[in-house]
Amino acid sequence: MKNYAKNRFKFIAWLLLIAMAIIPAASCSDAADDPEVTLSSEAAETTEAAPEHDLPDDLDFGGEEINIWYFTKNSDISESFIDIAGELDGDVVNEALYYRNLSVEESLNVDILFTDTGIASSDVGNAIRSLIMSGDDAYDVFNVVQWNSASLVTEGLYYNLLGLPYVDIEKPWWSAYYINELNIGHNNYYFLCGDISIDMIRCISCVYFNKNMFNNYYGDPDALYETVLSGNWTLERMFTYAEGVYADLNASDTPDDGDQFGLFVNRYNNIDILFYGAGLRATERDSDDIPFLTLNNEKTAKVMEDIYDLCYNNVGTMLRADAAGTLQNNQDFNNGLGLFLMGFLYTSEQLRNMVNDYGIIPSPKADDTQPEYEAVVHDIATLICLPATSTKFEQVGAVLELVAYESYKNVTPAYYETAMKTKYTRDQISSQIIDILHARNMTDIAYVFGSSFNSLGYIGRNMIAQKKSDVASFYATNEKAALSNMNKLVDAFRNLE
């Protein structure tokens, strides 16, 4: 445990410093500073007063210990995005996390104890299962990874948060849409997410583009921004731009490593970005909040043909297979060998030393008729849940609500405005694009509970990996198993009510 008390006098000074840092950063993202740019509605700023939490002022839990279990992600920004390890080092995000925790402890008279398990993210699900099934009640809150931990809800391992005191998911510091998508039925809430962890922002999908290369081939890169902000950034335009910059730099007479490409993309999570970015969904909900499959339609068929062409029939596309390929894509883009790079906002952490200027834009729409851009959140994002053995409902509810609220006020601005918008981006308009991405972040329950839909939430990546473009055929092969597994998931949630 960190000795927060000895830093309480630094707390006030820090709040003043963060406020001073945020004000100029926020003003830099104001569309009024750039008369040539018109923000779409979802990024427009509001003058409404900032909301406040509804916690009673006199809450005092008498020094109650709240034990939070988490795992550490690899990053040069922060170690866990919920706590920090070691001493304060002057990093604005680490300090925001540190003083947020201090503020919550002092406001509620609790002692927050963080336990960093040190385990790999791929092992989180199994570790949680072992802890809870063994009856270990040492932890009050778990910070888990979406792709391998959400499914544990069907085993009855998590506590239903519907009636958790003080937590109000309609407050802006919670992602109500995302939380609803993680659950089935109107009476089930097993996961929380939102400003309580900046990891949700880090995992938002996007596209990076080399501004120098764009300028050399197509002119002023602001023209691409204008295309994006006018709502006309599409798969067809990405195809054309990518194709036009290919160069056989190593004179091998074939596209291969060492050449210049228009698009670096991997054939797994990057395809998810293109699929969901094109406005596609694997599921919708009925009036009882029960999911049903929506994949077998003309739009999905057309988009998957376009994605297939982009990946396999465009000389300007470098399609790589695995995690090592992703790292190579990032490195090649960093070295100025590509126009576009598919990725997530956290990818910017690996581009800090890039010599050429880069910009950030959304994944392209299917076509000009798509109403809004969509930005899927990578399934490695972290979620908050409580073990089924929970007993400290009032204390934990108050702590989570206040942690989320304080994050909304201080941690998210520190990362979003001071780090993401200034440290990891190169221009003002990229900051405005991040506002759009943040407003349009999304997921699909089939993407969350993969095997429960026979992986149809990953249909895009699976088809591209198998070099297939016929949606109707692929869907027909998987529909029966998907429906069977989905019905089992629905029944499991119903049995939890």
N, C-alpha and C positions, 0 to 999 in steps of 0.2 A: 504493500500500500504506500502511496505517496503521501508525504507530509504536506497536505494542502494548506493547513492552518498557517504555516510560517510565511506563506505568500499572500495572505489576505490583503495586505496593504498594497501589494503590487497589482491587485485585482482592479482597483479603481483606476490606477494609472493605465493599465492595459485597455480597459474599456474606452478611455479617452483616445488612446492611440489607434485602436481599431476603427473607431468612429471617424477619426481624421483620415485614415487610409481608405475607408469605404466611400466617403463622400466624393472625392475626386475620381475614384475608379468608376463609381456609378454614373457620374456626369459624363464620362468618356463614352458610355454606351447609349447616351441619349440621341435619338434620331435627329433631334433638332440641330445637333452639331454638324450634321452632314446633309445638306439640302437635297442631294442627289439620291438619297436613300429613303424609301418609304417602307416602314416596317409593316408586316402583316398584323392582323388584329391580335393574334395570340401573343405577340411580343410587345404590344403597346403598354406603356407605363401607366400606372394608376396613381391618383392623388388621394385615394382613400386612406384614412388613418390606419396605422398598423394595428392588427388585432392583438388582444391580450388573452392570456390564459384565464380559466375560471377556477383555479385552485383557491381554496380558502386561505386567507392571509395568516391564520393562526395555526396552520398545520405544524406539528412538532412530534416527531417520532422517537424522541428520547435517545438518539444515538444508535438507532437500529442499523444493523449491518445489512447491506444489499449486495449480494454476490453475483457478479456478472461474468459469465464464461464467454471467451471470444478466441478467435484464431487470428494470426497475423498474415496479412497479405504482403507480397513483395512490392515495394514502392519507395521512391526517394522523397515522397512528400510526408507521409505519416506511416506509422507502423501498423495501425489497426483501424484508424478512422473512428474509433470510439474512445480510445485512451492513448496515451503516449508512453513510451519506454525511455528510461534514463532521465537525464536532466533537460530542462528547457534550453533550447539552442537558438532562440531568436526567430525560428520559423513561425510565421503568422498563423498557420493552420494548427500547428502543434500547440501554440499558446492559446488559441481559441478553444481547443479541446480541453486543455488543462484547466483553464479558468471557468469554462462551462461546468466542469465536474465540481470544482470548488464552490461555485455559486449554488449549485443544486444541494450540495452537502450542507452548506450553511443555511440555506433557505428552509430546508425540511428537517434539519438536525438529524441527518443520516450519515452513515459511513459507507461510501461506495467502494467495494473491494473488487478490483478487476483481476481476473486470472487469465493470463495468456498461455494457452495450452501448448503453443509451439508446434502444433500438428499442421500438416499440409491441408490445403483447402479440399483436396480430393478425399480426405479421410474424415471430414467433419461429420457427415451423416452417420457413419458407422460409430464414431466416437460418441455422438449424442445418444444413439440407440443404446449403446452399452451402459452409459451413465444412468439413463432414466430407467431402463429395465432392471438394473441392479438395485434400484431403490435408493441410489445416492441422491440425497436431498441437499447437497452442499451448495447448489447454485439456484438462484432465484430467477435469473434471466439468461437466455442463450442468444448469442449473436451467431447466426448460422449462414451457410451458403445456400443459395436458392436451389441450384440444380440437383444437389444430392441430399438435401435435408427437408424440403417441403413435403416430399412423399411420406415422411414419417408420421404425418398427421393421421393417415389412414390406419396406423397401428395403435392409435389412442395414446400417443406419447406426449401430446401437447395439450395445454389448457385453453379452453374456449374463452377468448378475450372479450366476448360480446358485453358481458356485464362488469368488466374490470373498472373499478372506481376511477373517476377523474379523466380517463382517456377518452377523447372526443375526436374520432377520425375525420370529422368534418372540418376541423380546424386546418388552416393552411400548412401547418408544419407536418401534417400527415398526408401521404399520397392515397387519398380515398379511392380513386379509380383503381390504382394498382392493388391495394389491399382487397378490394372487392373481386378483382380478377384472380387473386390467389385462393379464393374460397368458393364454396358451392352452397347455395341456399341462403335465405335471408337471416338465418339464426346462427351462422358460423363465422367466427373471426379468429383464426389461429395464428395469424402473422401480422406484424406491423412493419411499416417502412415509411421512409420520407426523410425529413431533415435530420432525424435522429442519427443518420449516418451519411456522410458525404460520399460514401461509396456508391449510393444510388445515382449521384450526378456523374461520378467518374465513369460509370458503366453505360452511359447514354451513347448510342451509336452516332457516327458521323462520317464524313469524307474529308480528307485533307487534300489540298491541291498546291502544287508548286507554282507560285506566282511568277517567278522569273521565266519558267518554261512556258507558261500560258502566254506571257507577254511576247516571248520570242516567236510563238507560232500563231497566236490569235489576237494579239493586241492587249490593250489595257485589261488587267485582271478584274477591275471594277465592273467590267461588262458581265463577267460571270456572276458576280454578286447581284447585279441588277436582274439578271435572268432568274436567279434564285428568289430574290425578294419580290419579284413580280409573279411568282408561282409557276414559272415555266421551265424549271429544272427537271428534266425527264430522263428516263433510261435511253431514249433515242439520242438525246443530245450528249449524254455521257459516252455512248458508243462512238459517235462521230468524232468527238474531241479525242478520245483515247486512240482511235485508229490513226488519226492524223499526225501523231507525234512519234510513232514508232521509228526507230533508227537501228540498223544493224551495225552497232559500234565495233563488234569484234570480227566483222567480215566473215561470218560463218555461213552465210546464206540461209540461216534459219533462226527464228526467234528463240533465244536461249539466254542463260545467265551472262550478264555483262552487257546486254543490249539496253537501249533506252525504250521504256514502255509508257503507254498512256494510262495504264491502270494496274496496280498491284492489288491482288485479292486472294484470299485463301478460300478453300472450298468447303469450309464448315461454318464458323460463326459469322464470317463476312457475308455469306449467302443469306443468313438470317437477316442481316441488315438490309440487303437488297429486297428480299421477299416481303418483310413487314413494312419496309420503307415505301414500297409500291402500293401500300394501302390494303394488302391482303391480310386475311385472317384465317385461322384454322377453325375457329369456333365463334358462335354467337350464343346469346342466352334467351331462354323463354321467360314468360311472366313469373315463373317460380324460381328464376335464377339458375336453371339447369342448363348446362351447355349442350349444344348440338353442333355437328360438323357442317362446315360451309365451304368446303374446298372444291367440290366438283362442279365448277361453273366456268363460263367462257372467259371471265376476267382472269381467273387464276391460270387457265390454260394459256392465254395470250401472254401474260407476264412471265410465266416460266419459259415460254419460247424465247422471249426477249432476253431473259437472264442467261439462258443457255447460249444464245448467239453471242452475247457479250463475253461470256467465259470461254467459248470454244471456237467461235467464228470471227473473232476480232484479232488481227495480227498485233494490235497494241495492248492486248491483255496478257499479263503474266499471272497464271493461276497456279498457286502452290498448295501443297496438300495438308500440312500438319503444323504443329506449334513451331517447329524449326523453320518451316517455310514462312510463317508469319513474321518471325524475327528477321528472316532474310528480306522479306518485303519491306519491313520497317527500315532496315539498314540501307537497302538500295534507295528507298525514297529519301532517307536522310542524306544520302550521298548524291542526290540530284539526278537520279536515273529514272524518275517517274513523274507523270503529271498528276495522277490521282492515287490515293492510298485509302482503302477501306479500313475503318478502325472504330475506336471508341474514344471518348474524351480522355481517358487515361493514357491513350497512345501518345498524347502530347508530352507526357513525362519523359518519353524516349526520344523526343525531337528537339529538346532544348538547345542542343549544339548544332542544329542544322544551319548551314551557311546560307542557303537560299531561303528567301522568305516563303512562308506557307500561309494559306488561308484555311478556314474551316467552313464547310457547307453541309447541308443535310444529304442523306441518301436520296437519290432521285425518285420522283413520282413515277407512276406507271405511264401517265400521259398528262396532257394539259387539263384534262377534265377532273383529275383527282383534287378534292377540295383542299386538303392540307398535307403538309409533310408529316411523316411519322418517323419516330426514332425509337426502335426497340431497345430495351435495357438488356445488356448482356446477362446471361443466366448465371454468371458468377457473382452477381450482386448479393449483398448480405441482407438478411431479414432478422427481425426480433421475434422471439417466441418465448413462452413460459412452459416449463415442464408440467405434466399432468399432476405432479405431486405438490404443486404450488400451494402455499398457505398464507403468504404475506401480501394478500390482494390489495389492501388499501395502500400500504407502503410502496409496493412495486408500481401500482397504478400512478400514484403521485410522482414517483421518481421518473418513470418513463415519460409522462406528460410534460414534466418540467424540463427534462433533458431535451426532449424534442423541441419544446418552445425556445429554450436558450440556444439550441443549435440553429433554429430558424432565425433568431435575432443576430447571432454572432459567428457561429461556426460556418454555416453556409455562406454568408457574405464574405468571410475571410477566404474561403476556398474559391467561391464563385466569382467574386469581384476582384479580390486582391491577388489570388494565385492564378485561377483559371483564365481570367480575363486580362491579366497583365503579364504574369510570369510565363504563361504557356501559350499565349497567342501573340500574333505579330501586328495586328491592326485592329482598328475600331470596329469595322463591320463584322469581323469574326465574333466579336463580343455580342453583337446583335443577333447573329446566327445562333449563338449558344442560348440566348433567351428563347428563341423559337424551339430549339431542340428540347430545352428544359420544359417548356410548356406542352410539348407533344410527345413526351416519353410514354412508352406503352409496353404491354406484354400481352400474352394470350395464355389462358390456362393450359392449353395443349403444349405450349412452349415450357411451362413450369413443370407440369407432371408428364414428362415425355413418354415414358413407357405406358402410362395409363391411356394414351391415345395412339398406341403402337407407333410412336415417334412421328405422327403426322404433323405435330407442331414444328417439326424439323424437316418437313417435306422438301423445302427448297434445297437445303444443303444435301439431303440424301439423294435427291434426283441428280444434282450436279456432280456429286461424288461418284454416282453410278453412271454418269454420262447419259442421262435420260431426259427427255423433254416432253413426253406425252403424259400430261397430268391425269387424264381419264384412265389410262391403263395403270399407272402407278397407284392411283387412288383405289381402283377396283381390286387390286391385289391386296391392299392393306385395310380396306374398309371393314370387313367382317371382324377381324381381330381388334381394330380400333374401337368399334362400337361395343364389343364385348368388354374390353378393358375399361372403356369410359363408363359403362353402366356399373361396373364394379366400383369404380371411384365414386360415382354418384351415390350408390348404396352405402358406401363407407361413410360418406359425409352425413347421410341421412341417419345412419345408426349412431352418429356422434351427437345428434341434437337431443 
